[in-house]
Every structure is written in structure tokens, then in C-alpha cells.
Amino acid sequence: MGSPASTPQEIAREAVRLLAARRLPPTPDNFQAAYHEVAGTRPLQPFPLAQLRQIGQALPERTPAQLRFKTLFNRAVTRHSWDDLEKLLVQHLGAASSPPPPSATPPATAQPPDSAEPAPHADEKAASIPISPDIAEPAARVIDLTLPLVAADDARLREMGEELVRYLRLEQHHAPTLRRMLADYAFRLSFGVDEQLGVREALLGLLRQVLEHIDAISPDNPWLRQQLQALVQAAQPPLSQRRLEDLQARLKDVIVKQAEAREQTVRAQELMRQTLATFLERLAQTAVSTGQYQAKFEACAQALERAQSLADMAPVVQDAIQTARAFATDTQRVVAELTELRDRADRAEAEVQRLRRELDQMAELVTHDLLTGVLNRKGLENAIDRETHRAERTGTRVCIALLDVDDFKRLNDTLGHLAGDAALKHLADVARRSLRPQDTVGRYGGEEFIIVLPDTTPDEAAAVVQRLQRDLSAHLFLHGEQPVLITFSAGVTELRPGEPVANAIARADQAMYRAKRAGKNRVMQA
Ligand SMILES: Nc1nc2c(ncn2[C@@H]2O[C@H](COP(=O)(O)OP(=O)(O)OP(=O)(O)O)[C@@H](O)[C@H]2O)c(=O)[nH]1
């Protein structure tokens, strides 16, 4: 190749030669490529007019700033001006990274990695948008209320939440800023929530393990086993405050019963050990001393047989009398010791009785019914008390429903008392599954149950109880293979503020009797 081409004509000539040498047809594209190759310049890419027009059309024009940006963009595209487009984009992105206006300046928050939201354009920045207080205030309240829960272990999240709440309560809001703050908060929150769920799961797992271990060390007490199994079940998510309260009450029952079982075992063992030890000791002593006296009396008898005269007999008789005296003394000692042993046994027995009375009093603290596993009367009293106070605090209403199984005597008479027991247990199980998490069921006595329904109107309470009736018809009690329909009549009433609970129960009872008289298997309100 000769000296490099420098004028356009020379370059063009050289380009034609190159095409001929490469046997390429001299099309405009081939010629253009060869020309740039010879000249050592960059081939110009065609201006992507169609694509840029498409982008220009899709640009938003909701705000004056957006409209202005769109106009300038389309103008640059029409002019095929890369320079204008470049300037426009640089200016726009520069504005996007500057802070928002002071009237609604948000505090600096971390930008989430996926935050692709552009910040406002210079013109847009000036326009703060008032968000209706109807929306901003409830949103602020929601965040405010949930903060103690979600940010308990995350100071940064709490800070971000508080900033967001303050910002939402301003009169003017800058929409992109608010959007960014919300995105930041949601981003951080997502980690916090995952973490908290993990912690809760782990704690529940630990609790279940502890319960299973307690279960393993109380193998010979069926009641404890039943309670512990109920506890393991109750410690499954989802948890609620009421479920935790129930867990707590059950755990207390288990502790009381376990203390009872332990004390009784220890006392009984101690008494048994003492009595056995003393008895064996005395037995051995009596055997030894009786053997000794027997040998002495034997010797006296033989000496008497050998005696030839009264004079020979006198010392033998003397000896025998002394032996008899010693025997009597020894026997008295043994009798005294055995009496002391009996007194000790009596005192131990009295102690056991005292302990039993004490434990009976403790058993009154037990809050769950042994047969059905639901609350007993005492547990119900506590639950009603708790719900009444909660209702007073929150300004809500509480209802109770009193349920009485229909024709239960006939069921007992035809299927037996054990089947009756199993039927009550079935009803309690269905009720527990059917009721809402906030509702509480307890056995009021015999075949009567009470359901406590917080935050509920009488109409709603009646509907809940009717749903339970349907569930009971759908889940029949099985006596062996035989399906048995159990129904109940119920009275529903509201717990009026300040009234004694007994009054409300009496009202529910009257309503329940009206339901019985009206044909059973129905719910009446009082
Ligand atoms: N198996 C069993 N029976 C119980 C228990 N508690 C109470 N009962 C029986 O329940 C029956 C209740 O009978 P009633 O009060 O005459 O009532 P009913 O037969 O259900 O008739 P109505 O209430 O009019 O529908 C009695 O026979 C009690 O002995 C229990 O824990 N287990």
C-alpha cells in the first residue's frame, strides 16, 4: 500500500480499490464501511429516529415539569440532535439527585437498592402536593400503632417509621419524596418482619421442646400427659394474646398438678421407708432377744429336771424369775418403742392429711376441665373477668352464650356414661375448632358450656353459635362406628357494663330454656 490517503477524493479511490480487492459489490453500505476503514474514522450509526420517537411518545406529562421534559426530548429527536438529548438528560438527572424543597423536606433515609424512582425535576420540586388528611392521618396512625411491634428490636426502623409519621402529618407532601420514604420503610420493614417471624418460630420451637421434655418425665400421670399434649398443640402458630393467656393458665395447672404429684410421692416414700426400716429393726431385735430368753428358759427347765431337792430348785426358780422379769422389761421396752413408732406413723399420717388439704386448696387454682380440656368454672370466671376489663378499656361489647346439650340423659341411658363423656369431649373439640381465635369456651358444669365472645354484638354472637350448631351437625360424634348427632340449645346475652356476671348468666340460662321449650337445637337471645 502507498502513502495514506488524505483528501476525500483519494480516500474514495482507495475505498473502491479495497472493495474490488475483497470482491465486494460497491453498495452504499459497503462503500461507507470501506471509506471509514481507509480514513480511519468511526462509521456513523444511523439515528434511531423511530425508537426515540416511541420513547418520546411514552414519556409522562402529568406535571408541568414532565410536559416540559417531553417537549424538549421530542424536539431534540426531531432534530436528530444527540447533543441536545445528552444535555437534556444530564440536566434532568442532575436535578433528580438534588434535595427536595424545604417546605416538605424529608429526613435523609437510606435508598433501597431497587429504588428506581426518579426524584422530582426542578420545576416539580417547587410543587408540594397536599395529600388528603383522610388518607395521610390514618396511614400515619397505622405506622405509629405498628411501630412498637415491628421495630421493637430495630432502632433504625423505629427512626424511619417516626420520621415517616411526622412527614405524613405535615400539611404539604412531596409525592416522590413520600413514595421514596415509604419504599425505604417497606424495604427495611421486610427484613424486620422476617427476623421477628424467625425469632417467634424459634421461641415456639423451644417451648415445644421444653413441653415435650416435661411430658417425658411425667409418664405415669394421664392427666398431666393430656394437659401437656394440649399445651404442645396450643403452642402452634398463629399465636394470639388469648392463646398465650390460655397457654399460661394451662401451664399453671400443670405446675400445680406436678407439685402435687411430686409432694405426694416424696411423702409416701419417706413414710414407707421409715416404717419399713423400724419394723425390720424391731423384728430382728425381737427375734434375737426372744431366742436368748428361750435358751435361758430351756436351761432353767433342764436344771429343774435335774434338781433332786427343794434346795436345788430354789436358785433355778430364782434364775427363772429373774429371766422372766428381764423378759418382761425387754418386752415393755419393745412395746414402748412400737407405740412410739405408731405415734410417729400417726403424726406422719396427720402431716399427709394436712398436705392433702393444702393441695386441695391449690387444686382450686386449676382452671381447666379434666374431661374436656376446655376451661372449668374457675377458668371461665377468669376469662369473663379479663374480657370484661378488656371491653371497658377498648369500649367494645362482650357477649356470652350458655349451651346445654339436648336429651343428654337419653344419650347416657342408651349408649352409657362413658359414651356420654366422649360426646361432651367431642362437643368441646368441635367448639374449639369452630370458634374464632378470640372466643373462649368453658364447661360450666355437667352438660352445660359457656362461650365468651369478645367484641361481639348479640346478633353476631347468635350467628357464631348457630355456626357451631352447623359444624356439630357436619362433624358427627362417633360411638365406635355409629355416628351420633349431638345438638344443643343456647341462650345468648350481652354482658352489660358493671352488672354482676351471675345476672348475665341467669339471663342466658332463661334464654336457653326458652330455646329448649321452643323445640331444642336452637339459639335464643336475651
Ligand atoms: N356422661 C356424663 N353425663 C353427665 C355428665 N354431667 C351430667 N351428666 C348427665 O347429663 C344428664 C342431664 O340430663 P337432664 O338435665 O335431664 O337434661 P337432658 O336429658 O339433656 O334434657 P334436656 O336438657 O331437656 O334436653 C343427666 O343424666 C346427668 O347425669 C358428665 O360429665 N358425663
The ligand as a Gaussian input file, in Angstrom:
#p B3LYP/6-31G(d) Opt

LIG

0 1
 N      -71.778000     -38.882000      80.797000
 C      -71.931000     -37.782000      81.525000
 N      -73.176000     -37.390000      81.860000
 C      -73.310000     -36.257000      82.567000
 C      -72.208000     -35.509000      82.972000
 N      -72.672000     -34.431000      83.647000
 C      -74.014000     -34.523000      83.673000
 N      -74.420000     -35.635000      83.024000
 C      -75.781000     -36.138000      82.815000
 O      -76.475000     -35.288000      81.940000
 C      -77.886000     -35.534000      82.118000
 C      -78.628000     -34.256000      82.002000
 O      -79.967000     -34.589000      81.998000
 P      -81.149000     -33.542000      82.033000
 O      -80.769000     -32.382000      82.889000
 O      -82.391000     -34.281000      82.356000
 O      -81.191000     -32.967000      80.599000
 P      -81.355000     -33.643000      79.174000
 O      -81.562000     -35.102000      79.222000
 O      -80.168000     -33.201000      78.379000
 O      -82.644000     -32.992000      78.646000
 P      -82.818000     -31.512000      78.053000
 O      -81.819000     -30.632000      78.745000
 O      -84.215000     -31.129000      78.376000
 O      -82.549000     -31.604000      76.599000
 C      -78.010000     -36.167000      83.488000
 O      -78.431000     -37.506000      83.305000
 C      -76.602000     -36.145000      84.059000
 O      -76.318000     -37.291000      84.825000
 C      -70.907000     -35.979000      82.612000
 O      -69.880000     -35.387000      82.932000
 N      -70.830000     -37.105000      81.891000

